[in-house]
Amino acid sequence: MLNSEIVSSKSWTAIKESTLLLRNYQSQDGSIVDESAHALCAGAVERMCTELRELAKVVEHDREYLVACAEDFEAWSMSGFSTPDFYRSLLKFQPQENRVNGLIHLIVFPMYTQNGSANRFVEAVAFEVIWPDFIGRVEETYKNSAFIPVRFLDFTPGYLTNSAVIFPESVATKSVPKFTWGGIFADREAARFRRVVLSAVEVTNLNLPPEAEDLLTNRELAEHTFVLWDLIHDRAHSRGNLPFDPFMIKQRMPFFLYGLEELRCDLTAFRECVAISNDVEADKEARKHAKLVKYAVLFDRIFRFPLTNDRKRNYDSVAGQLLFSYLHQNKVIHWVDTKLTIDWDKLTDSVIQLSDDINELYFNSIDRPKAVHWLAAYDLVSKWLPPHPASKWATRDLPLTGTPGDLTDQVMEDEFPLSMFYEALSKKLSPVVQSAVGVII
């Protein structure tokens, strides 16, 4: 059965309908407190479980998961819809074992969605793996066995957001399993990129090299470029001179540190792809896409990231603003006569220098107390990105003898406000950025 036939089937339609009904009654932790709704919800679960078992006969590579998922839903219903625990079925879902281009996966879990909602509502998502041959060859060097680049086929409301990832840690479980995979929706990343950047290029009068124009107008080319970028970015989070407290989102640190970490990984992907594109013995398709990664990193970071989401502890915005300001102050980016120009001959060396500066910060962090490292990181960011004039971090009016939490409390929600350039750009580009929420094409 074709993927399109599966997502249009009676079984998948019934699963989605049951999912939508259950979501209406769930509390934030995924439980259903209203006992008067239990009979109705039990009926929805029964229908869902019947169809999960039917689809298990069709999607054979996920058969064990789909059957276990039905059993977890039945157990949840029998518990009186208490806080759901889908630990057993989550262990059965192992998409990293079948990274085959076009392979479909169907998942139904109570879960939250990154950049979407903290509610652990039931979501039903159908996606297919994006694994072109050249990515398989690149992965032989850049090992990342947990990386799953995927394309949406269908999804429920939790993914009608900016979220472009699906991680096992977001699933409702009472025990924490070992995480063995992470899904990145390269189609959404590429679609948002193309829509926003095309508009930004028009607004800023930026002249593009022909290969960059191809990236912005060719859907498959953009998707495959993002897969390569994400492959290297994702593995970079666990490689390098990392502090002893890894940069994980669940830790309570000043938000600009998360921005530095994301930028570090992006710039690692940038410099590694420069190396691939310059390697005459590398795979031809890999070299082609690696050359395009530099445009993807640059344009996504300086155009889309600074203006996406609100100003409340927006670490991705800090990373984008930092890259732009660094390149502008080093005379790689020019904004003259309301026209944006880029000195392409200087771009690569300048980006690699910023990457080196961040890597040096990380190298030194291992020998520093946490507070000293945080202050050094702040100095790096604020060297290029002016902080809010009321910032206590900028004046060092901080409780330096207190706890790390005391320091974090003094970071303003918008510690690094938008520059006048971005304020002006926002007026024209923000509607386009907002229109890209939930986009997949």
N, C-alpha and C positions, 0 to 999 in steps of 0.2 A: 504494500500500500504506500502511495506517495505521501510525503510529509503534509502536503496541502490537503489531502483526503483525510488524514488523521485529525487535523485540527478543525476540519469541517464536519467530522463524524458526529453521529448521535451521541456517542459515548462522551466525547470531549465537551460537547455542548451541554450535556447534563451535568458534567463535573463543574463547569464554569457557573451554571445556574445555581447549583448547590453551594458553591463557594460564595457567590454573591449574597445568597440568603443567610448563610452563617455569619458573614461579616457584619450584617446589620445588628446582630445581637451580642457580638463579642466585646468584652472589656479590654483595656490596654494590654493586660497580660495574656490575652487569648482566651480566657475563660468566658463562660456564658452564665451570668449571675441570675438573670430573669428566669425563674423556674417555669413560669407560664409559657415560655417559648421552647422549653425542652422537647416537647412532643414534636413540634414542627421541625426543630433542628435535628432531632433523631431521624425523622423521615428523610431529610436532606442528606444526612450522613449515610443512610441505608442506600439511597439511590447512587450516591457518589461511590460507595464501596463496590457496588455491583458493576459500575462502569470502569472503575480502576482495574478490576479483575478481567473485564473484557479486553481492555487495552493491553493488559499484560500478555495476552495471547498474540498481539500484533507487534508490540514493541518488545521483542524478545530479549534484547540486551539490557533492558531495564525491568525485566519480569520480576526478579526477586524484590526490587525496590517497590514496584507498584503493588505487589501482593502485601508486602510488609506495611506499606502506607495505608492500605485498606484496613489492616489489622489495628494500626495505631488509631485510625479514625474511630473504629468500633470501640476500642478501649476508652478513648476520650468520651464517647457518647455514654458508655456504661458507667463511667466515673461521675456522671452527672454534669459533664462539661466543666470540670475543674480546670486548673491551669494545664494546658496540653503538654504532653511529653512525647516527642517524635524521635527520640534517641535511636530506637531500634531501626526505624525505616531510614533515618539519615545515614546510619552506618552502611546500609545496603546500597545507597546511591553513590556510585563511584565513577563519575563521567570521565575522569582522567585516564581510566583504563582503556577507553575507546575513543581516541582522538582521531576520528575519521571525518573527512570533509563531507558535510551534508547530513551527518548522522543526527537523528532527532532524539530529543529527551523531553519527557513530560514530568514536571514536578508539581506536587501539591503539598504545601506545608503551611502551618501557622508560623509566620515570620515577619520581621520588620524589614524595611528596605532602606539602604543607605541613601542619604540625601532626600529621603521621602518621608517616612513616618516611623515613630518609635513604637507604634501599635503592632503587637504580634497577631495580626489578623491572618486568616487563611488566604493564601494566594495560589493561583493556578497559572503556571507559566509553561509555554511550549517554546522550545528553541532548538536550533540546529548548530552543530559545530562548524566553525570556519577554520579549516586546516589545509591551506594550499600546500602543494608539494615543497615549495621553497622554504616554508616555515618549518616543516619537519627537518629539512637539512640544516637550517640555522640552529634549530634547537639541539642538534647534536653537539654544538659548541657552547651555546648559551643554555645550559641545562635548566629546565624549569618544569619538572614533572607534574606540578599541581596546576599549571596554567591551562585554562579552558577558554579560548576565544569563541564567542557564540553570536548568533543572530536571532533576534526575536521572530517567532512565528505567531504567537498570541500571548496575551497577558491580561490579568485582572487589575483593578484600579490602583493597587499599591505601586505599580510600575508606570502609572501615568504621571511621572515625576521626572526629575533630573537623574534619577538613579540609573546607572549603567553597569552595575555589578550585582552578582549574586554569590553570597558567601555562606558556607555551612554554619558559621557562628551566629548568623542571624535567625536560625531556626529555633523554635521553642523546644528546649530539652531541659531536663532536670539534672542531667550529668553533662559534663563538657567532654566531647569526644576529641580525638586527635584529628586535626583538620588536614585533609589530604588533597583538596582542590579549591579553586576559586574561579568563578566565571566572570568574564568581562564582555559586555555587549558591544563588540566592535562596530556593529551596524549603527547603534545609537550614537556612539562617540563620533563616528565619521559623519553621520547625518547632521548632528549639531554643529560640528566643525565647518562643514561645507556651507550650511545656511548662514551662520553668523559671520564667517570670514568673507564670504562673497559680498555680503552687505558692508562689512568693515572696509574692504578694499575699495568699494565704490564711494563710501563716505569720506575716506582719507585720501582718495586719488592716488593710491599706491600702484605703481607699475610692477607687474609680476613677471618673473622669468617664465618662459613657456612651460617648463616642467611643473611649476607651481600652479599654473592655470589648469593643467591636466589633472592635478590632484584635486582641485576644487570642483571639477566638472565631471569626473569619472567616479561613480559610486563604488565599483568593485576595487578600483585602484586605491581609493581612500580607505576602504575597509581593510584591505590587506596591509596597507601602510600602518594603520593603527594596530593591527595584530602584531606586527614586528615591533613597533614602539612599546606596546604593552608587555610583550614577552620579556624584553630587557628591563623595562621599568619595574615590573613586578618582582623579578628576581633580585633587583638592586636593593630592595628593602631589607634583605637579610645578608647583604654583602658589603664589605668595606670596613673602615675603622669606626665601628658603631660604638656609641656610649653603652655602658653596662645596662642602662635602662632603655630598652629599644623604643623606637618611636611608634608606639601602638596607640590607636585612637582612644582606647579605654582609659589610658593614663591621664591624670589631671596635670597638664603642663600649660604654660602660655601658648596660645594658639599659633603664634608666629613660628614656633618650633615645628609644628606640623607642616606649615607652609614651606619651611626650609627643607624638610625631609622629602616632601613631594617634589620640590624643585631639584633637589640633589638627584633623585631617581630619574627625573626627566632629563637632566643634563648628562647623566650617565648614559642613558639611551641615545642621546644626541651624539656624544663623543664616540660611543661604540659603533654607531651607524656610520659615522664619518670614516672610521677605520674599515668597516665592511665595504663601503662604497669605493674606497681607494685601493682595495685589495684586488689586484688583477686576476688572482687565482680563485676568488670567491665565486659562488653561484651567481649566474647572470641575473636571475630574478631577484635574488637577495640584494645584489648591488643596486639594482634599479629602485627597489623600494626603500633601501637604506638611504639613498640620496634624498628621497622625499621626506624621510622622517624629520630632517632638520626644519623643513617648512612646517610640518605638522606641529612640532614642539613649539616653534617660534610663534606661529599665528594663533594656535589655540591658547597659549599662555598669555600673549599680550592683548588679544582681542576678546576672547570669550570669558576666560577665567576672572579677570578683574570685575566684570559686570554681571556675573551670574550669582544668584541668591542675594540675600540682604547683607548689611554691613556688620552683622552681629558675629564676631569672632570668625570671620570668613578667611580661613587660612589659605585657601586656594587663590583668593583675590590678592593676598599679600605676595604670594609667589609670582603671580603674573605681573603685578605692579613692579616688583623688584627687578624682574628680568628686563622689562621695558626701560626702567630708570637707569639701570646699569648700562644698557646698550646706548641709551641716549647720551648719558654723561660721558661715555667713552667714544662718542661721535661715530657710532655705527648706525644708529637710527637718527634721522633728522626730521624735524617738523618745522618747515619754513614755508611761508606764504600759503598756509592751510593745505599743504601737501606733504604727505609722508613719503620719505625715501629711505632706502636701506642700502648701506655700502656692503654689498654681498661679499666682496673680497676680504673684508675685515670680520665678517660675522662669525665664522667658525673659530678663529683664534680667540675672539673676545668671549664667546660662550664657554669655550674650554677654560679660559682663565677664571671666569666666575665659578665654574665647576671645581677648579683647583682650590679656589678660596674657601668654598664650602667644605671640600674634603679636608683641607687643613684644619678648619674649625673642628671637624669630627675627630681628626687625628689627635689634636690637643685635648679634646674633651675627656679622654680616658684618664688623663693625669690631673683632672680638675674636680673639685667638689661640684655638686649639681648646680648650686647657685652661681658659681663662677662661670660655669659653662653657659648657663642661661643668659647671664649678662654679656658674655662674649658674643653669643648668637644675636642678642639684641643690637649690639654695636655693629655687627656685620650688616644687619638689615637696615638699621637707621643711618648707616653711612651713605646709602644710596636712596633710601626711602624716608622722607621726613615724617617723624611721628606727630601725633596730635600735640598742639602747643600746651595742652593741660596735662600731658603725660607725666606721671611720677617716675616712670622708668627712664624717661629721657633726662630728668634732673637727678636721678638716683635718690629721690625722696622715698626710699623703700625701707621696709622692716627687715634689714639685712641680718638681724640676729634672731629673726623668727623662723617659721617653718617654710618649706617650699610652697605650701598652700597659701601662706600669707603673701608671698611674692606674686603668685598667680592671681590672687584677688585684686592686685593693684593694676593689672593690665586692663586697659580700657576696652570696651566691646568693639570699638572702631579705633584701635591703637594707631593704625596707619591709614588715614583717610585718603580718599581718591584725590589725585592731583587735579589741577584745573583742566589738563588735557582730557583726563578720563571723565570729569564732570561734564564737559562739553560732548564728549563721545557718547556718554550714557544717554543723553537726551535723544540721540538719533538711533542708537544701537539697542538700547534696552528692550524696546518692543520686539525686536527680532530675536534677542536672547530669550525673552519670555515665550515667544512662539515656538521655540525649539524644545520646550518642556514636553516630554513624552514622545518626541519625534523618533522615527526609525528609518525614514527614507529621505 
